[in-house]
Amino acid sequence: MKKEKLIRKYDKHVKMYKNICNNRHLERWRRLLLANANGNILEVGVGIGANFPHYNKENVHVTAVDFSPEMIKSAKQTAADYQIDAEFLQKDAEELDFEANSFDCIVSTLTMCGYPHPTRILNQFNRWCRKDGTILLMEHGISSNSALSFAQRIADPLFKKAAGCHCDRNMMKIVEESDLKIDYKNSYWTGIISLIWASPSK
Ligand SMILES: C[S@@+](CC[C@H](N)C(=O)[O-])C[C@H]1O[C@@H](n2cnc3c(N)ncnc32)[C@H](O)[C@@H]1O
């Protein structure tokens, strides 16, 4: 799918994401993941700003990136609602460039499913994050249940067309094969959801 078409698709998903955000499981996992997210934070694929309510507004500055202008618009409103000190970049995550060691914390939730080259972005996180910083990931991917994973593989082309992302990526494996060092991980819903606390390795 061409990038412009994909951006338009995400633009149209704003309302749907606002509904999905009320999901109590997602809320619980976001709260768990972001409990200690502090300092100068980079959040890539910020969407409507669903993580903003979970940041400590006294102690964060967020650089929020998304390539969808409608998502950015909605995230700006969420930042205002929750008094989060944030700046916004409407950019493709794969074209970002920051100095090494720029951030205390890098956050990605439900985004690695969409990038053409997720490992490259994770390796950039490794570079952009301070050596004593944290990379926090909540991603969805393939189930460890064989019947479910079979269905996910079959459904993937349709899923990509409808949602704009893949449902059959092995997220844990992708992160394990990146430069990041996994400090702690957990998975839910037969491995469909992965929560990962990582740090830069090199
Ligand atoms: C499934 S949503 C997740 C949003 C948010 N992180 C959350 O947890 O609710 C994926 C987001 O990533 C953005 N996105 C997808 N591919 C991107 C890319 N290549 N560069 C920047 N943003 C991208 C989409 O516009 C969308 O807002």
The ligand as a Gaussian input file, in Angstrom:
#p B3LYP/6-31G(d) Opt

LIG

0 1
 C       -2.381000       1.175000      15.893000
 S       -2.031000       2.865000      16.042000
 C       -1.385000       2.953000      17.689000
 C       -1.470000       4.330000      18.263000
 C       -0.960000       4.488000      19.700000
 N        0.460000       4.216000      19.794000
 C       -1.737000       3.643000      20.671000
 O       -1.138000       2.858000      21.407000
 O       -2.972000       3.776000      20.715000
 C       -0.582000       3.065000      15.028000
 C       -0.179000       4.505000      14.864000
 O        1.084000       4.555000      14.205000
 C        1.042000       5.506000      13.170000
 N        1.980000       5.057000      12.142000
 C        1.923000       3.915000      11.417000
 N        2.977000       3.844000      10.586000
 C        3.717000       4.961000      10.798000
 C        4.924000       5.467000      10.251000
 N        5.579000       4.802000       9.295000
 N        5.402000       6.635000      10.721000
 C        4.733000       7.346000      11.683000
 N        3.585000       6.923000      12.226000
 C        3.082000       5.744000      11.800000
 C       -0.407000       5.537000      12.697000
 O       -0.754000       6.755000      12.074000
 C       -1.145000       5.321000      14.007000
 O       -1.426000       6.537000      14.646000

